[in-house]
Amino acid sequence: MMKLSAHEPMLHPGVAQTRTRFGRYTEAGQDSTLLDSELGDYSYCGRLCDIANTTVGKFSNIAAMCRIGPTDHPVEHAALHHFHYRSSYYWQDAEDDAAFFAARAARRTVLGHDTWLGHGVIVKPEVVMGIGSIAASGAVVTKDVSPFMIVAGCPAKPVRLRFPEKIGERLLALAWWDWTHERLREALPDFRRLKAEAFLEKYGG
């Protein structure tokens, strides 16, 4: 029986990670790649995900085959091809363009707490997905997404809020994603059975 750990991430076979930090109870699916990123507590990604230059909050749900923070080619230059920044691949006397890679890494994508990315979602660099937001399967997210908003399409556009605004505001104030592991366990039956408004009534949000 699979058990996640507070001490080590669960990295399935074929996971490649470079300069990535993992929080408690995290998981990366088979053959996923993570580069210069951070996976917050309880967050996970399914198989074949590609995550680069991204800060993922807590409790994020990333389905299979998502691409987050995909790198762009230099469209303003004479050539799109990476020979002019991965130059060492082509010439023994040429170095890679360190400044280009530093600028690319600085374009951070941010997924808020308790976000959900459906199968095959792409989230572009420098996009912020707000707390509790959802991107439907196949969406290409090119602009920031408000908390608790559902977006869909290519490019992704708002569909509807998950909750009325006042409920969203109360959930943000409650901030259950900051609860201790023990408190989450105590509230587990209510997470399972109560809708958001009833949950808020019980826990004071």
C-alpha positions in Angstrom: 0.0 0.0 0.0 1.5 3.3 -1.1 2.3 5.8 1.7 3.6 9.3 1.1 6.3 10.7 3.4 6.8 13.9 5.3 10.6 13.4 4.8 11.1 12.3 1.2 9.2 12.9 -2.0 7.8 9.9 -3.9 9.5 10.0 -7.2 8.2 7.3 -9.6 10.5 5.6 -12.1 12.0 7.8 -14.8 11.5 11.1 -12.9 14.3 13.6 -13.7 14.6 16.5 -11.4 17.2 19.3 -11.4 17.5 22.0 -8.7 13.9 21.3 -7.5 12.7 21.4 -3.9 10.0 19.1 -2.6 7.7 19.7 0.3 6.1 17.1 2.6 3.9 14.4 1.2 4.8 15.2 -2.4 4.7 12.9 -5.4 6.0 13.1 -9.0 4.6 10.7 -11.6 6.5 8.3 -13.9 8.8 9.9 -16.5 8.1 13.5 -15.3 10.7 16.2 -15.5 11.1 19.0 -13.0 13.6 21.8 -13.4 14.3 24.8 -11.2 11.0 24.4 -9.4 9.3 23.9 -6.1 6.5 21.5 -5.2 4.7 22.6 -2.1 3.5 20.3 0.7 0.9 17.6 -0.4 1.2 18.6 -4.1 1.7 16.0 -6.8 1.9 15.6 -10.6 0.8 12.7 -12.7 3.0 10.9 -15.3 4.8 12.6 -18.1 4.6 16.1 -16.7 7.2 18.8 -17.6 7.5 21.5 -15.0 10.1 24.2 -15.3 10.8 27.5 -13.4 7.6 27.1 -11.4 6.5 27.6 -7.8 3.7 25.2 -6.9 1.8 25.9 -3.8 0.4 23.3 -1.3 -2.2 20.7 -2.3 -1.9 21.3 -6.0 -3.4 18.6 -8.2 -1.5 18.3 -11.6 -2.9 15.6 -13.9 -0.8 13.6 -16.4 1.0 15.2 -19.4 0.8 18.8 -18.2 3.5 21.3 -19.2 4.0 24.2 -16.8 6.4 27.0 -17.5 7.4 25.8 -20.9 10.5 27.7 -22.2 10.1 30.1 -25.1 12.4 30.6 -28.0 13.8 34.1 -28.6 11.3 35.4 -31.2 12.9 38.9 -31.3 16.2 37.5 -32.6 17.2 36.7 -36.2 17.1 33.0 -35.4 14.7 31.0 -33.3 17.0 28.0 -33.1 18.9 27.2 -29.9 22.3 27.0 -31.6 22.9 30.6 -30.4 22.3 29.9 -26.7 23.1 26.1 -26.5 26.2 26.8 -28.6 28.5 24.3 -26.9 26.3 21.6 -28.5 27.6 22.7 -31.9 31.1 24.1 -31.5 34.0 23.1 -29.3 35.2 26.7 -28.9 31.7 28.2 -28.0 30.1 28.5 -24.6 26.4 28.5 -23.9 24.7 31.8 -23.3 24.5 32.0 -19.5 22.6 35.3 -19.5 19.9 33.8 -21.7 19.4 30.9 -19.4 19.3 33.1 -16.3 16.6 35.3 -17.9 14.6 32.3 -18.8 14.8 30.8 -15.3 13.7 34.2 -13.8 10.3 34.0 -15.7 8.5 32.1 -12.9 5.1 30.4 -13.2 3.1 30.2 -10.0 0.3 27.7 -9.1 -1.6 28.7 -6.0 -2.7 26.3 -3.2 -5.3 23.7 -4.0 -5.2 24.3 -7.8 -6.2 21.6 -10.2 -4.8 21.2 -13.7 -6.6 18.7 -15.9 -5.0 16.3 -18.3 -2.6 17.9 -20.8 -2.9 21.5 -19.5 -0.2 24.0 -20.5 0.5 27.0 -18.3 2.8 29.6 -19.9 5.8 31.4 -18.1 5.0 34.2 -15.7 1.3 33.2 -15.3 -0.2 33.0 -11.8 -3.0 30.6 -11.2 -4.9 31.8 -8.0 -5.7 29.7 -5.0 -8.3 27.0 -5.7 -8.5 27.7 -9.5 -9.0 25.0 -12.1 -7.7 24.7 -15.7 -9.8 22.2 -17.7 -8.2 19.4 -19.6 -6.3 20.6 -22.7 -6.4 24.3 -21.6 -3.5 26.6 -22.6 -3.3 29.2 -19.9 -1.6 32.4 -21.1 -3.0 34.9 -18.5 -3.4 35.1 -14.8 -6.3 33.2 -13.3 -8.3 34.6 -10.3 -8.7 32.5 -7.1 -11.4 29.8 -7.5 -11.9 30.5 -11.2 -12.4 27.7 -13.7 -10.8 28.3 -17.1 -11.0 26.3 -20.3 -9.9 26.5 -23.9 -7.0 27.6 -26.1 -6.2 30.2 -25.1 -7.9 29.6 -21.7 -10.8 31.9 -20.8 -12.9 32.1 -17.6 -15.9 29.8 -17.5 -17.2 30.4 -14.0 -16.3 30.8 -10.3 -16.4 27.6 -8.3 -18.2 29.4 -5.5 -20.0 32.8 -4.9 -17.4 35.5 -4.2 -18.3 35.6 -0.5 -17.6 31.9 -0.1 -14.3 32.3 -1.9 -13.4 35.1 0.4 -14.2 33.1 3.5 -12.2 30.1 2.2 -9.2 32.4 1.7 -9.6 33.7 5.2 -9.9 30.2 6.6 -6.7 29.1 4.8 -7.2 25.4 5.6 -4.1 24.7 3.4 -2.0 26.0 6.3 -3.4 23.7 8.9 -1.2 21.1 10.5 -1.1 17.5 9.3 -2.9 16.5 12.6 -5.7 19.1 12.2 -6.3 18.0 8.6 -6.7 14.4 9.9 -9.1 15.5 12.5 -11.2 17.4 9.9 -11.0 14.6 7.3 -14.6 13.4 7.8 -15.9 16.9 7.2 -13.7 17.4 4.1 -15.3 14.3 2.8 -19.0 15.0 3.5 -19.5 18.8 3.8 -19.9 21.2 0.9 -17.8 24.4 1.2 -20.4 26.6 2.9 -21.2 24.0 5.5 -17.5 23.4 6.1 -17.0 27.1 6.6 -19.9 27.3 9.1 -18.4 24.5 11.2 -14.8 25.8 11.1 -15.4 29.5 11.4 -14.3 30.8 8.0 
